[in-house]
Amino acid sequence: MKARVHVMLKDGVLDPQGEAVRHALGSLGFEGVEGVRQGKVIEIDLADTDAEAARATVTEMCEKLLANTVIESYSVELG
């Protein structure tokens, strides 16, 4: 089973990479971009075939390693 984890900075946390991208887009002539938030996507191949068990395993991975839950939020997709 495949899992996809989306990790983003929480609202209110400064995103210097996103701001650099916003500035670069403006320099390239893309007008009207008022904000950019940059995150990461992590794809994991799991041996689990049970969706509930897989979701629990990936959630534990996120809580322990993949996301800094103090400043980041995450979502899990299974497929």
mmCIF file of the N, C-alpha and C atoms, coordinates in Angstrom:
data_MODEL
# 
_entry.id   MODEL 
# 
loop_
_atom_site.group_PDB 
_atom_site.id 
_atom_site.type_symbol 
_atom_site.label_atom_id 
_atom_site.label_alt_id 
_atom_site.label_comp_id 
_atom_site.label_asym_id 
_atom_site.label_entity_id 
_atom_site.label_seq_id 
_atom_site.pdbx_PDB_ins_code 
_atom_site.Cartn_x 
_atom_site.Cartn_y 
_atom_site.Cartn_z 
_atom_site.occupancy 
_atom_site.B_iso_or_equiv 
_atom_site.pdbx_formal_charge 
_atom_site.auth_seq_id 
_atom_site.auth_comp_id 
_atom_site.auth_asym_id 
_atom_site.auth_atom_id 
_atom_site.pdbx_PDB_model_num 
ATOM 1   N N  . MET A 1 1  ? 0.855  -1.176 0.000   1.00 0.00 ? 1  MET A N  1 
ATOM 2   C CA . MET A 1 1  ? 0.000  0.000  0.000   1.00 0.00 ? 1  MET A CA 1 
ATOM 3   C C  . MET A 1 1  ? 0.895  1.231  0.000   1.00 0.00 ? 1  MET A C  1 
ATOM 4   N N  . LYS A 1 2  ? 0.483  2.238  -0.741  1.00 0.00 ? 2  LYS A N  1 
ATOM 5   C CA . LYS A 1 2  ? 1.232  3.493  -0.783  1.00 0.00 ? 2  LYS A CA 1 
ATOM 6   C C  . LYS A 1 2  ? 0.571  4.517  0.133   1.00 0.00 ? 2  LYS A C  1 
ATOM 7   N N  . ALA A 1 3  ? 1.419  5.294  0.762   1.00 0.00 ? 3  ALA A N  1 
ATOM 8   C CA . ALA A 1 3  ? 0.947  6.407  1.580   1.00 0.00 ? 3  ALA A CA 1 
ATOM 9   C C  . ALA A 1 3  ? 1.641  7.666  1.084   1.00 0.00 ? 3  ALA A C  1 
ATOM 10  N N  . ARG A 1 4  ? 0.896  8.754  1.081   1.00 0.00 ? 4  ARG A N  1 
ATOM 11  C CA . ARG A 1 4  ? 1.457  10.057 0.725   1.00 0.00 ? 4  ARG A CA 1 
ATOM 12  C C  . ARG A 1 4  ? 1.176  10.993 1.888   1.00 0.00 ? 4  ARG A C  1 
ATOM 13  N N  . VAL A 1 5  ? 2.242  11.617 2.386   1.00 0.00 ? 5  VAL A N  1 
ATOM 14  C CA . VAL A 1 5  ? 2.139  12.544 3.511   1.00 0.00 ? 5  VAL A CA 1 
ATOM 15  C C  . VAL A 1 5  ? 2.444  13.943 3.005   1.00 0.00 ? 5  VAL A C  1 
ATOM 16  N N  . HIS A 1 6  ? 1.537  14.874 3.280   1.00 0.00 ? 6  HIS A N  1 
ATOM 17  C CA . HIS A 1 6  ? 1.733  16.287 2.948   1.00 0.00 ? 6  HIS A CA 1 
ATOM 18  C C  . HIS A 1 6  ? 2.051  17.021 4.243   1.00 0.00 ? 6  HIS A C  1 
ATOM 19  N N  . VAL A 1 7  ? 3.194  17.696 4.279   1.00 0.00 ? 7  VAL A N  1 
ATOM 20  C CA . VAL A 1 7  ? 3.618  18.429 5.470   1.00 0.00 ? 7  VAL A CA 1 
ATOM 21  C C  . VAL A 1 7  ? 3.725  19.908 5.104   1.00 0.00 ? 7  VAL A C  1 
ATOM 22  N N  . MET A 1 8  ? 3.070  20.750 5.879   1.00 0.00 ? 8  MET A N  1 
ATOM 23  C CA . MET A 1 8  ? 3.094  22.202 5.652   1.00 0.00 ? 8  MET A CA 1 
ATOM 24  C C  . MET A 1 8  ? 3.318  22.918 6.981   1.00 0.00 ? 8  MET A C  1 
ATOM 25  N N  . LEU A 1 9  ? 3.934  24.089 6.892   1.00 0.00 ? 9  LEU A N  1 
ATOM 26  C CA . LEU A 1 9  ? 4.042  24.913 8.086   1.00 0.00 ? 9  LEU A CA 1 
ATOM 27  C C  . LEU A 1 9  ? 2.641  25.347 8.516   1.00 0.00 ? 9  LEU A C  1 
ATOM 28  N N  . LYS A 1 10 ? 2.427  25.421 9.800   1.00 0.00 ? 10 LYS A N  1 
ATOM 29  C CA . LYS A 1 10 ? 1.136  25.868 10.312  1.00 0.00 ? 10 LYS A CA 1 
ATOM 30  C C  . LYS A 1 10 ? 0.937  27.343 9.995   1.00 0.00 ? 10 LYS A C  1 
ATOM 31  N N  . ASP A 1 11 ? -0.339 27.753 9.927   1.00 0.00 ? 11 ASP A N  1 
ATOM 32  C CA . ASP A 1 11 ? -0.657 29.167 9.730   1.00 0.00 ? 11 ASP A CA 1 
ATOM 33  C C  . ASP A 1 11 ? -0.027 29.970 10.860  1.00 0.00 ? 11 ASP A C  1 
ATOM 34  N N  . GLY A 1 12 ? 0.522  31.106 10.514  1.00 0.00 ? 12 GLY A N  1 
ATOM 35  C CA . GLY A 1 12 ? 1.145  31.972 11.516  1.00 0.00 ? 12 GLY A CA 1 
ATOM 36  C C  . GLY A 1 12 ? 2.636  31.726 11.684  1.00 0.00 ? 12 GLY A C  1 
ATOM 37  N N  . VAL A 1 13 ? 3.148  30.619 11.137  1.00 0.00 ? 13 VAL A N  1 
ATOM 38  C CA . VAL A 1 13 ? 4.584  30.342 11.201  1.00 0.00 ? 13 VAL A CA 1 
ATOM 39  C C  . VAL A 1 13 ? 5.214  30.947 9.955   1.00 0.00 ? 13 VAL A C  1 
ATOM 40  N N  . LEU A 1 14 ? 6.254  31.747 10.145  1.00 0.00 ? 14 LEU A N  1 
ATOM 41  C CA . LEU A 1 14 ? 6.927  32.378 9.013   1.00 0.00 ? 14 LEU A CA 1 
ATOM 42  C C  . LEU A 1 14 ? 7.491  31.321 8.075   1.00 0.00 ? 14 LEU A C  1 
ATOM 43  N N  . ASP A 1 15 ? 7.371  31.577 6.767   1.00 0.00 ? 15 ASP A N  1 
ATOM 44  C CA . ASP A 1 15 ? 7.838  30.646 5.742   1.00 0.00 ? 15 ASP A CA 1 
ATOM 45  C C  . ASP A 1 15 ? 8.823  31.381 4.831   1.00 0.00 ? 15 ASP A C  1 
ATOM 46  N N  . PRO A 1 16 ? 10.112 31.451 5.216   1.00 0.00 ? 16 PRO A N  1 
ATOM 47  C CA . PRO A 1 16 ? 11.075 32.195 4.411   1.00 0.00 ? 16 PRO A CA 1 
ATOM 48  C C  . PRO A 1 16 ? 11.259 31.612 3.007   1.00 0.00 ? 16 PRO A C  1 
ATOM 49  N N  . GLN A 1 17 ? 11.168 30.304 2.852   1.00 0.00 ? 17 GLN A N  1 
ATOM 50  C CA . GLN A 1 17 ? 11.282 29.710 1.517   1.00 0.00 ? 17 GLN A CA 1 
ATOM 51  C C  . GLN A 1 17 ? 10.098 30.113 0.647   1.00 0.00 ? 17 GLN A C  1 
ATOM 52  N N  . GLY A 1 18 ? 8.918  30.082 1.203   1.00 0.00 ? 18 GLY A N  1 
ATOM 53  C CA . GLY A 1 18 ? 7.735  30.505 0.470   1.00 0.00 ? 18 GLY A CA 1 
ATOM 54  C C  . GLY A 1 18 ? 7.832  31.965 0.061   1.00 0.00 ? 18 GLY A C  1 
ATOM 55  N N  . GLU A 1 19 ? 8.338  32.798 0.958   1.00 0.00 ? 19 GLU A N  1 
ATOM 56  C CA . GLU A 1 19 ? 8.494  34.230 0.655   1.00 0.00 ? 19 GLU A CA 1 
ATOM 57  C C  . GLU A 1 19 ? 9.524  34.424 -0.458  1.00 0.00 ? 19 GLU A C  1 
ATOM 58  N N  . ALA A 1 20 ? 10.604 33.642 -0.453  1.00 0.00 ? 20 ALA A N  1 
ATOM 59  C CA . ALA A 1 20 ? 11.612 33.735 -1.521  1.00 0.00 ? 20 ALA A CA 1 
ATOM 60  C C  . ALA A 1 20 ? 11.006 33.335 -2.866  1.00 0.00 ? 20 ALA A C  1 
ATOM 61  N N  . VAL A 1 21 ? 10.161 32.307 -2.875  1.00 0.00 ? 21 VAL A N  1 
ATOM 62  C CA . VAL A 1 21 ? 9.495  31.886 -4.107  1.00 0.00 ? 21 VAL A CA 1 
ATOM 63  C C  . VAL A 1 21 ? 8.543  32.977 -4.585  1.00 0.00 ? 21 VAL A C  1 
ATOM 64  N N  . ARG A 1 22 ? 7.786  33.566 -3.661  1.00 0.00 ? 22 ARG A N  1 
ATOM 65  C CA . ARG A 1 22 ? 6.861  34.648 -4.028  1.00 0.00 ? 22 ARG A CA 1 
ATOM 66  C C  . ARG A 1 22 ? 7.623  35.800 -4.665  1.00 0.00 ? 22 ARG A C  1 
ATOM 67  N N  . HIS A 1 23 ? 8.736  36.169 -4.054  1.00 0.00 ? 23 HIS A N  1 
ATOM 68  C CA . HIS A 1 23 ? 9.557  37.270 -4.583  1.00 0.00 ? 23 HIS A CA 1 
ATOM 69  C C  . HIS A 1 23 ? 10.105 36.904 -5.973  1.00 0.00 ? 23 HIS A C  1 
ATOM 70  N N  . ALA A 1 24 ? 10.596 35.684 -6.143  1.00 0.00 ? 24 ALA A N  1 
ATOM 71  C CA . ALA A 1 24 ? 11.142 35.250 -7.433  1.00 0.00 ? 24 ALA A CA 1 
ATOM 72  C C  . ALA A 1 24 ? 10.061 35.243 -8.514  1.00 0.00 ? 24 ALA A C  1 
ATOM 73  N N  . LEU A 1 25 ? 8.857  34.826 -8.159  1.00 0.00 ? 25 LEU A N  1 
ATOM 74  C CA . LEU A 1 25 ? 7.761  34.837 -9.138  1.00 0.00 ? 25 LEU A CA 1 
ATOM 75  C C  . LEU A 1 25 ? 7.468  36.260 -9.601  1.00 0.00 ? 25 LEU A C  1 
ATOM 76  N N  . GLY A 1 26 ? 7.476  37.192 -8.649  1.00 0.00 ? 26 GLY A N  1 
ATOM 77  C CA . GLY A 1 26 ? 7.272  38.594 -9.009  1.00 0.00 ? 26 GLY A CA 1 
ATOM 78  C C  . GLY A 1 26 ? 8.374  39.100 -9.931  1.00 0.00 ? 26 GLY A C  1 
ATOM 79  N N  . SER A 1 27 ? 9.605  38.694 -9.654  1.00 0.00 ? 27 SER A N  1 
ATOM 80  C CA . SER A 1 27 ? 10.739 39.102 -10.501 1.00 0.00 ? 27 SER A CA 1 
ATOM 81  C C  . SER A 1 27 ? 10.631 38.528 -11.906 1.00 0.00 ? 27 SER A C  1 
ATOM 82  N N  . LEU A 1 28 ? 9.958  37.401 -12.044 1.00 0.00 ? 28 LEU A N  1 
ATOM 83  C CA . LEU A 1 28 ? 9.778  36.773 -13.354 1.00 0.00 ? 28 LEU A CA 1 
ATOM 84  C C  . LEU A 1 28 ? 8.546  37.297 -14.089 1.00 0.00 ? 28 LEU A C  1 
ATOM 85  N N  . GLY A 1 29 ? 7.860  38.256 -13.479 1.00 0.00 ? 29 GLY A N  1 
ATOM 86  C CA . GLY A 1 29 ? 6.727  38.878 -14.160 1.00 0.00 ? 29 GLY A CA 1 
ATOM 87  C C  . GLY A 1 29 ? 5.372  38.311 -13.793 1.00 0.00 ? 29 GLY A C  1 
ATOM 88  N N  . PHE A 1 30 ? 5.317  37.400 -12.834 1.00 0.00 ? 30 PHE A N  1 
ATOM 89  C CA . PHE A 1 30 ? 4.032  36.847 -12.401 1.00 0.00 ? 30 PHE A CA 1 
ATOM 90  C C  . PHE A 1 30 ? 3.433  37.790 -11.362 1.00 0.00 ? 30 PHE A C  1 
ATOM 91  N N  . GLU A 1 31 ? 2.439  38.556 -11.796 1.00 0.00 ? 31 GLU A N  1 
ATOM 92  C CA . GLU A 1 31 ? 1.824  39.541 -10.919 1.00 0.00 ? 31 GLU A CA 1 
ATOM 93  C C  . GLU A 1 31 ? 0.652  38.935 -10.160 1.00 0.00 ? 31 GLU A C  1 
ATOM 94  N N  . GLY A 1 32 ? 0.351  39.529 -9.031  1.00 0.00 ? 32 GLY A N  1 
ATOM 95  C CA . GLY A 1 32 ? -0.827 39.128 -8.279  1.00 0.00 ? 32 GLY A CA 1 
ATOM 96  C C  . GLY A 1 32 ? -0.609 37.976 -7.319  1.00 0.00 ? 32 GLY A C  1 
ATOM 97  N N  . VAL A 1 33 ? 0.624  37.491 -7.181  1.00 0.00 ? 33 VAL A N  1 
ATOM 98  C CA . VAL A 1 33 ? 0.896  36.421 -6.210  1.00 0.00 ? 33 VAL A CA 1 
ATOM 99  C C  . VAL A 1 33 ? 1.076  37.090 -4.855  1.00 0.00 ? 33 VAL A C  1 
ATOM 100 N N  . GLU A 1 34 ? 0.103  36.899 -3.988  1.00 0.00 ? 34 GLU A N  1 
ATOM 101 C CA . GLU A 1 34 ? 0.115  37.572 -2.691  1.00 0.00 ? 34 GLU A CA 1 
ATOM 102 C C  . GLU A 1 34 ? 0.784  36.759 -1.593  1.00 0.00 ? 34 GLU A C  1 
ATOM 103 N N  . GLY A 1 35 ? 0.912  35.462 -1.805  1.00 0.00 ? 35 GLY A N  1 
ATOM 104 C CA . GLY A 1 35 ? 1.553  34.640 -0.791  1.00 0.00 ? 35 GLY A CA 1 
ATOM 105 C C  . GLY A 1 35 ? 1.862  33.257 -1.325  1.00 0.00 ? 35 GLY A C  1 
ATOM 106 N N  . VAL A 1 36 ? 2.925  32.668 -0.817  1.00 0.00 ? 36 VAL A N  1 
ATOM 107 C CA . VAL A 1 36 ? 3.320  31.304 -1.176  1.00 0.00 ? 36 VAL A CA 1 
ATOM 108 C C  . VAL A 1 36 ? 3.706  30.580 0.101   1.00 0.00 ? 36 VAL A C  1 
ATOM 109 N N  . ARG A 1 37 ? 3.203  29.386 0.264   1.00 0.00 ? 37 ARG A N  1 
ATOM 110 C CA . ARG A 1 37 ? 3.606  28.517 1.374   1.00 0.00 ? 37 ARG A CA 1 
ATOM 111 C C  . ARG A 1 37 ? 4.246  27.290 0.750   1.00 0.00 ? 37 ARG A C  1 
ATOM 112 N N  . GLN A 1 38 ? 5.413  26.933 1.210   1.00 0.00 ? 38 GLN A N  1 
ATOM 113 C CA . GLN A 1 38 ? 6.119  25.785 0.660   1.00 0.00 ? 38 GLN A CA 1 
ATOM 114 C C  . GLN A 1 38 ? 6.075  24.652 1.673   1.00 0.00 ? 38 GLN A C  1 
ATOM 115 N N  . GLY A 1 39 ? 5.861  23.449 1.177   1.00 0.00 ? 39 GLY A N  1 
ATOM 116 C CA . GLY A 1 39 ? 5.821  22.278 2.038   1.00 0.00 ? 39 GLY A CA 1 
ATOM 117 C C  . GLY A 1 39 ? 6.590  21.140 1.420   1.00 0.00 ? 39 GLY A C  1 
ATOM 118 N N  . LYS A 1 40 ? 6.285  19.935 1.886   1.00 0.00 ? 40 LYS A N  1 
ATOM 119 C CA . LYS A 1 40 ? 6.941  18.761 1.330   1.00 0.00 ? 40 LYS A CA 1 
ATOM 120 C C  . LYS A 1 40 ? 5.944  17.624 1.229   1.00 0.00 ? 40 LYS A C  1 
ATOM 121 N N  . VAL A 1 41 ? 6.207  16.733 0.281   1.00 0.00 ? 41 VAL A N  1 
ATOM 122 C CA . VAL A 1 41 ? 5.400  15.534 0.088   1.00 0.00 ? 41 VAL A CA 1 
ATOM 123 C C  . VAL A 1 41 ? 6.325  14.343 0.264   1.00 0.00 ? 41 VAL A C  1 
ATOM 124 N N  . ILE A 1 42 ? 5.902  13.390 1.068   1.00 0.00 ? 42 ILE A N  1 
ATOM 125 C CA . ILE A 1 42 ? 6.686  12.187 1.330   1.00 0.00 ? 42 ILE A CA 1 
ATOM 126 C C  . ILE A 1 42 ? 5.847  10.990 0.909   1.00 0.00 ? 42 ILE A C  1 
ATOM 127 N N  . GLU A 1 43 ? 6.381  10.154 0.019   1.00 0.00 ? 43 GLU A N  1 
ATOM 128 C CA . GLU A 1 43 ? 5.680  8.946  -0.413  1.00 0.00 ? 43 GLU A CA 1 
ATOM 129 C C  . GLU A 1 43 ? 6.334  7.738  0.244   1.00 0.00 ? 43 GLU A C  1 
ATOM 130 N N  . ILE A 1 44 ? 5.509  6.870  0.781   1.00 0.00 ? 44 ILE A N  1 
ATOM 131 C CA . ILE A 1 44 ? 5.988  5.700  1.517   1.00 0.00 ? 44 ILE A CA 1 
ATOM 132 C C  . ILE A 1 44 ? 5.292  4.458  0.968   1.00 0.00 ? 44 ILE A C  1 
ATOM 133 N N  . ASP A 1 45 ? 6.056  3.423  0.659   1.00 0.00 ? 45 ASP A N  1 
ATOM 134 C CA . ASP A 1 45 ? 5.497  2.124  0.286   1.00 0.00 ? 45 ASP A CA 1 
ATOM 135 C C  . ASP A 1 45 ? 5.442  1.258  1.536   1.00 0.00 ? 45 ASP A C  1 
ATOM 136 N N  . LEU A 1 46 ? 4.254  0.764  1.837   1.00 0.00 ? 46 LEU A N  1 
ATOM 137 C CA . LEU A 1 46 ? 4.044  -0.028 3.053   1.00 0.00 ? 46 LEU A CA 1 
ATOM 138 C C  . LEU A 1 46 ? 3.672  -1.463 2.709   1.00 0.00 ? 46 LEU A C  1 
ATOM 139 N N  . ALA A 1 47 ? 4.069  -2.389 3.560   1.00 0.00 ? 47 ALA A N  1 
ATOM 140 C CA . ALA A 1 47 ? 3.679  -3.786 3.397   1.00 0.00 ? 47 ALA A CA 1 
ATOM 141 C C  . ALA A 1 47 ? 2.239  -4.010 3.861   1.00 0.00 ? 47 ALA A C  1 
ATOM 142 N N  . ASP A 1 48 ? 1.729  -3.121 4.727   1.00 0.00 ? 48 ASP A N  1 
ATOM 143 C CA . ASP A 1 48 ? 0.365  -3.266 5.248   1.00 0.00 ? 48 ASP A CA 1 
ATOM 144 C C  . ASP A 1 48 ? -0.653 -3.306 4.116   1.00 0.00 ? 48 ASP A C  1 
ATOM 145 N N  . THR A 1 49 ? -1.657 -4.162 4.264   1.00 0.00 ? 49 THR A N  1 
ATOM 146 C CA . THR A 1 49 ? -2.778 -4.179 3.327   1.00 0.00 ? 49 THR A CA 1 
ATOM 147 C C  . THR A 1 49 ? -4.046 -3.651 3.985   1.00 0.00 ? 49 THR A C  1 
ATOM 148 N N  . ASP A 1 50 ? -4.024 -3.531 5.298   1.00 0.00 ? 50 ASP A N  1 
ATOM 149 C CA . ASP A 1 50 ? -5.151 -3.004 6.050   1.00 0.00 ? 50 ASP A CA 1 
ATOM 150 C C  . ASP A 1 50 ? -5.021 -1.484 6.150   1.00 0.00 ? 50 ASP A C  1 
ATOM 151 N N  . ALA A 1 51 ? -5.981 -0.753 5.598   1.00 0.00 ? 51 ALA A N  1 
ATOM 152 C CA . ALA A 1 51 ? -5.906 0.705  5.539   1.00 0.00 ? 51 ALA A CA 1 
ATOM 153 C C  . ALA A 1 51 ? -5.846 1.340  6.922   1.00 0.00 ? 51 ALA A C  1 
ATOM 154 N N  . GLU A 1 52 ? -6.616 0.819  7.853   1.00 0.00 ? 52 GLU A N  1 
ATOM 155 C CA . GLU A 1 52 ? -6.637 1.392  9.203   1.00 0.00 ? 52 GLU A CA 1 
ATOM 156 C C  . GLU A 1 52 ? -5.289 1.233  9.887   1.00 0.00 ? 52 GLU A C  1 
ATOM 157 N N  . ALA A 1 53 ? -4.683 0.048  9.749   1.00 0.00 ? 53 ALA A N  1 
ATOM 158 C CA . ALA A 1 53 ? -3.365 -0.190 10.339  1.00 0.00 ? 53 ALA A CA 1 
ATOM 159 C C  . ALA A 1 53 ? -2.306 0.669  9.657   1.00 0.00 ? 53 ALA A C  1 
ATOM 160 N N  . ALA A 1 54 ? -2.400 0.800  8.334   1.00 0.00 ? 54 ALA A N  1 
ATOM 161 C CA . ALA A 1 54 ? -1.445 1.614  7.595   1.00 0.00 ? 54 ALA A CA 1 
ATOM 162 C C  . ALA A 1 54 ? -1.532 3.069  8.022   1.00 0.00 ? 54 ALA A C  1 
ATOM 163 N N  . ARG A 1 55 ? -2.754 3.585  8.147   1.00 0.00 ? 55 ARG A N  1 
ATOM 164 C CA . ARG A 1 55 ? -2.934 4.979  8.565   1.00 0.00 ? 55 ARG A CA 1 
ATOM 165 C C  . ARG A 1 55 ? -2.354 5.196  9.963   1.00 0.00 ? 55 ARG A C  1 
ATOM 166 N N  . ALA A 1 56 ? -2.565 4.255  10.857  1.00 0.00 ? 56 ALA A N  1 
ATOM 167 C CA . ALA A 1 56 ? -2.028 4.372  12.216  1.00 0.00 ? 56 ALA A CA 1 
ATOM 168 C C  . ALA A 1 56 ? -0.500 4.367  12.200  1.00 0.00 ? 56 ALA A C  1 
ATOM 169 N N  . THR A 1 57 ? 0.094  3.519  11.369  1.00 0.00 ? 57 THR A N  1 
ATOM 170 C CA . THR A 1 57 ? 1.548  3.437  11.270  1.00 0.00 ? 57 THR A CA 1 
ATOM 171 C C  . THR A 1 57 ? 2.126  4.736  10.720  1.00 0.00 ? 57 THR A C  1 
ATOM 172 N N  . VAL A 1 58 ? 1.526  5.248  9.648   1.00 0.00 ? 58 VAL A N  1 
ATOM 173 C CA . VAL A 1 58 ? 2.034  6.478  9.037   1.00 0.00 ? 58 VAL A CA 1 
ATOM 174 C C  . VAL A 1 58 ? 1.827  7.667  9.972   1.00 0.00 ? 58 VAL A C  1 
ATOM 175 N N  . THR A 1 59 ? 0.726  7.705  10.677  1.00 0.00 ? 59 THR A N  1 
ATOM 176 C CA . THR A 1 59 ? 0.494  8.779  11.647  1.00 0.00 ? 59 THR A CA 1 
ATOM 177 C C  . THR A 1 59 ? 1.572  8.760  12.723  1.00 0.00 ? 59 THR A C  1 
ATOM 178 N N  . GLU A 1 60 ? 1.931  7.581  13.190  1.00 0.00 ? 60 GLU A N  1 
ATOM 179 C CA . GLU A 1 60 ? 2.991  7.464  14.189  1.00 0.00 ? 60 GLU A CA 1 
ATOM 180 C C  . GLU A 1 60 ? 4.329  7.938  13.607  1.00 0.00 ? 60 GLU A C  1 
ATOM 181 N N  . MET A 1 61 ? 4.599  7.600  12.348  1.00 0.00 ? 61 MET A N  1 
ATOM 182 C CA . MET A 1 61 ? 5.821  8.063  11.683  1.00 0.00 ? 61 MET A CA 1 
ATOM 183 C C  . MET A 1 61 ? 5.863  9.586  11.651  1.00 0.00 ? 61 MET A C  1 
ATOM 184 N N  . CYS A 1 62 ? 4.725  10.194 11.330  1.00 0.00 ? 62 CYS A N  1 
ATOM 185 C CA . CYS A 1 62 ? 4.645  11.651 11.265  1.00 0.00 ? 62 CYS A CA 1 
ATOM 186 C C  . CYS A 1 62 ? 4.903  12.278 12.619  1.00 0.00 ? 62 CYS A C  1 
ATOM 187 N N  . GLU A 1 63 ? 4.282  11.728 13.639  1.00 0.00 ? 63 GLU A N  1 
ATOM 188 C CA . GLU A 1 63 ? 4.408  12.275 14.988  1.00 0.00 ? 63 GLU A CA 1 
ATOM 189 C C  . GLU A 1 63 ? 5.837  12.144 15.518  1.00 0.00 ? 63 GLU A C  1 
ATOM 190 N N  . LYS A 1 64 ? 6.539  11.076 15.123  1.00 0.00 ? 64 LYS A N  1 
ATOM 191 C CA . LYS A 1 64 ? 7.879  10.821 15.655  1.00 0.00 ? 64 LYS A CA 1 
ATOM 192 C C  . LYS A 1 64 ? 9.011  11.381 14.805  1.00 0.00 ? 64 LYS A C  1 
ATOM 193 N N  . LEU A 1 65 ? 8.803  11.524 13.478  1.00 0.00 ? 65 LEU A N  1 
ATOM 194 C CA . LEU A 1 65 ? 9.929  11.901 12.630  1.00 0.00 ? 65 LEU A CA 1 
ATOM 195 C C  . LEU A 1 65 ? 9.589  12.834 11.466  1.00 0.00 ? 65 LEU A C  1 
ATOM 196 N N  . LEU A 1 66 ? 8.546  12.536 10.729  1.00 0.00 ? 66 LEU A N  1 
ATOM 197 C CA . LEU A 1 66 ? 8.328  13.191 9.445   1.00 0.00 ? 66 LEU A CA 1 
ATOM 198 C C  . LEU A 1 66 ? 7.859  14.637 9.550   1.00 0.00 ? 66 LEU A C  1 
ATOM 199 N N  . ALA A 1 67 ? 7.204  14.994 10.630  1.00 0.00 ? 67 ALA A N  1 
ATOM 200 C CA . ALA A 1 67 ? 6.712  16.359 10.803  1.00 0.00 ? 67 ALA A CA 1 
ATOM 201 C C  . ALA A 1 67 ? 7.104  16.882 12.181  1.00 0.00 ? 67 ALA A C  1 
ATOM 202 N N  . ASN A 1 68 ? 7.486  18.136 12.224  1.00 0.00 ? 68 ASN A N  1 
ATOM 203 C CA . ASN A 1 68 ? 7.707  18.813 13.497  1.00 0.00 ? 68 ASN A CA 1 
ATOM 204 C C  . ASN A 1 68 ? 6.355  19.386 13.898  1.00 0.00 ? 68 ASN A C  1 
ATOM 205 N N  . THR A 1 69 ? 5.630  18.653 14.720  1.00 0.00 ? 69 THR A N  1 
ATOM 206 C CA . THR A 1 69 ? 4.229  19.005 15.004  1.00 0.00 ? 69 THR A CA 1 
ATOM 207 C C  . THR A 1 69 ? 4.071  20.307 15.789  1.00 0.00 ? 69 THR A C  1 
ATOM 208 N N  . VAL A 1 70 ? 5.161  20.878 16.276  1.00 0.00 ? 70 VAL A N  1 
ATOM 209 C CA . VAL A 1 70 ? 5.080  22.168 16.941  1.00 0.00 ? 70 VAL A CA 1 
ATOM 210 C C  . VAL A 1 70 ? 4.792  23.261 15.905  1.00 0.00 ? 70 VAL A C  1 
ATOM 211 N N  . ILE A 1 71 ? 5.431  23.155 14.736  1.00 0.00 ? 71 ILE A N  1 
ATOM 212 C CA . ILE A 1 71 ? 5.279  24.212 13.725  1.00 0.00 ? 71 ILE A CA 1 
ATOM 213 C C  . ILE A 1 71 ? 4.692  23.713 12.403  1.00 0.00 ? 71 ILE A C  1 
ATOM 214 N N  . GLU A 1 72 ? 4.506  22.407 12.254  1.00 0.00 ? 72 GLU A N  1 
ATOM 215 C CA . GLU A 1 72 ? 4.012  21.848 10.996  1.00 0.00 ? 72 GLU A CA 1 
ATOM 216 C C  . GLU A 1 72 ? 2.737  21.045 11.218  1.00 0.00 ? 72 GLU A C  1 
ATOM 217 N N  . SER A 1 73 ? 1.889  21.041 10.193  1.00 0.00 ? 73 SER A N  1 
ATOM 218 C CA . SER A 1 73 ? 0.732  20.158 10.177  1.00 0.00 ? 73 SER A CA 1 
ATOM 219 C C  . SER A 1 73 ? 0.958  19.147 9.057   1.00 0.00 ? 73 SER A C  1 
ATOM 220 N N  . TYR A 1 74 ? 0.222  18.053 9.099   1.00 0.00 ? 74 TYR A N  1 
ATOM 221 C CA . TYR A 1 74 ? 0.384  17.030 8.073   1.00 0.00 ? 74 TYR A CA 1 
ATOM 222 C C  . TYR A 1 74 ? -0.953 16.376 7.777   1.00 0.00 ? 74 TYR A C  1 
ATOM 223 N N  . SER A 1 75 ? -1.032 15.802 6.584   1.00 0.00 ? 75 SER A N  1 
ATOM 224 C CA . SER A 1 75 ? -2.197 14.994 6.223   1.00 0.00 ? 75 SER A CA 1 
ATOM 225 C C  . SER A 1 75 ? -1.682 13.732 5.549   1.00 0.00 ? 75 SER A C  1 
ATOM 226 N N  . VAL A 1 76 ? -2.459 12.666 5.669   1.00 0.00 ? 76 VAL A N  1 
ATOM 227 C CA . VAL A 1 76 ? -2.073 11.357 5.150   1.00 0.00 ? 76 VAL A CA 1 
ATOM 228 C C  . VAL A 1 76 ? -3.093 10.897 4.130   1.00 0.00 ? 76 VAL A C  1 
ATOM 229 N N  . GLU A 1 77 ? -2.607 10.486 2.959   1.00 0.00 ? 77 GLU A N  1 
ATOM 230 C CA . GLU A 1 77 ? -3.453 9.876  1.919   1.00 0.00 ? 77 GLU A CA 1 
ATOM 231 C C  . GLU A 1 77 ? -2.973 8.449  1.727   1.00 0.00 ? 77 GLU A C  1 
ATOM 232 N N  . LEU A 1 78 ? -3.911 7.530  1.631   1.00 0.00 ? 78 LEU A N  1 
ATOM 233 C CA . LEU A 1 78 ? -3.571 6.145  1.342   1.00 0.00 ? 78 LEU A CA 1 
ATOM 234 C C  . LEU A 1 78 ? -4.102 5.774  -0.027  1.00 0.00 ? 78 LEU A C  1 
ATOM 235 N N  . GLY A 1 79 ? -3.348 4.958  -0.730  1.00 0.00 ? 79 GLY A N  1 
ATOM 236 C CA . GLY A 1 79 ? -3.816 4.560  -2.053  1.00 0.00 ? 79 GLY A CA 1 
ATOM 237 C C  . GLY A 1 79 ? -3.199 3.286  -2.536  1.00 0.00 ? 79 GLY A C  1 
# 
